Amino acid sequence: MSSSQVWALAVGALLIILAALLVAAETAIGRVSRGAVEQMRRDGLSRADSLAVVAEDRPRYLNVLLFLSTVATVSAVALVADVSLTTLHGELGWPVAGALALGISVMVLISYVVLGVAARTLGVQHANRIALRAARPARLIAGALSPLANLLILLGNALTPGRGFRAGPFASEAELRELVDLAQENSLIEDDERQMIHSVFELGDTYAREVMVPRTEVVFIERDKTLRQALSLGLRSGFSRIPVIGDSADDVAGIVYLKDVVRRVFDHREAEQGERVESIMRAPYFVPDSKQADELLRQMQAARVHLAIVVDEYGGTAGLLTIEDILEEIVGEIDDEYDTAAPEVASLDDGRFRVSARMNVDDFADLIELDIDGDEEGVDSVLGLMAKRLGRVPIPGASIDIDGWILMAEQGAGRRNRIGTVLAKQIAAAPEGPEDD
């Protein structure tokens, strides 16, 4: 073996060591928490400010470190492969395939042990210390090489089917999701906790129109109604906040709060009949239906707004949503102690039926032998049929008379007080009078 080959192996070894340091730095920077960085700054550590800068823009620095570790690893493999060919094939007469196979096998083994295991283990075990030491070099390197790394990321996204990752796929959301799944498989977290964490990730891809209460299920009140009428509607519907409309449901003028009505009526008894809803309504908070749920949650928290009116691209009212609607995307449906899973149809005494408000209208017509066609009516459910006949959203106690049957909406259930069941009762036929002789 010549001196040049010895130098090549020495350079390859140095490159592997460099790659190991880069991998350890990449792992440590990716794992160090913002809280730990702030604590270092409070402790007055000299490199904490540099680490704070790196922590603010992790993808940029992680991409550069990964790029350099890849360059170092590939260069080391190339040097070892060249030495293998020169020594084993040129001097000892080995076949080319055998010489390359041996060189590649050695480098795969070294890369896996040194880079894949040892370096990453050190980065995890001593994340704070290594990240602190690597912060300044990472900033210097990123200043020179980040344009090249970003260009390669753009090239990779262009060649990869799908949308790709703007900041590169390294330490991405997908990778974090896999870590969460792995933690659940190893019994570090429960399955419901895993689902909740995944829901947090998905919140950024969820839009307001997907979590809102649709317009067809929103209870409105006209602005010229009296406070007594507003109080009655609030008590009957079970809602403490009701949108106030002008000429139509697309003209939302404000939001009336039941507690404001109660306070006003308690302080001024005569206001119950003499004042209108518009006198105490609050300004509405409008959001577009394309708003991302996570951003909307932050804005509603900052504005201290509990209810928002969702508008579509044409400015019409699409529905409404509350903070609880967004939180349900994370924690699941929020039910109370009165929520029970009722059967779709329950037979009662005197020939009455209690049916689910979501029951298909054609199935309901077959049940009580009515001549109703859902396609002709333009509705799918029993509650939709009631809404069409009433001309408004049914609230508890609302009823319609249809072909000898009375359909009455029963008390709303759950946090949104949605009508869950409808009571169907046949109207007793009037007794016939005595026949004349």
Secondary structure, 3 states (H helix, E strand, C coil): CCHHHHHHHHHHHHHHHHHHHHHHHHHHHHHCCHHHHHHHHHCCCCCHHHHHHHHHCHHHHHHHHHHHHHHHHHHHHHHHHHHHHHHHHHHCCCCHHHHHHHHHHHHHHHHHHHHHHHHHHHHHHCHHHHHHHHHHHHHHHHHHHHHHHHHHHHHHHHHCCCCCCCCCCCCCHHHHHHHHHHHHHCCCCCHHHHHHHHHHHHHCCCEHHHHCEEHHHCCCEECCCEHHHHHHHHHHHCCCEEEEECCCCCCEEEEEEHHHHHHHHHHCCCHHHHCEHHHCCECCCEEECCCEHHHHHHHHHHHCCCEEEEECCCCCEEEEEEHHHHHHHHHCCCCCCCCCCCCCEEECHHHCEEEECCCEHHHHHHHHCCCCCHHHHCCCEHHHHHHHHHCCCCCCCCEEEECCEEEEECCEECCCCEECEEEEEECCCCCCCCCCC
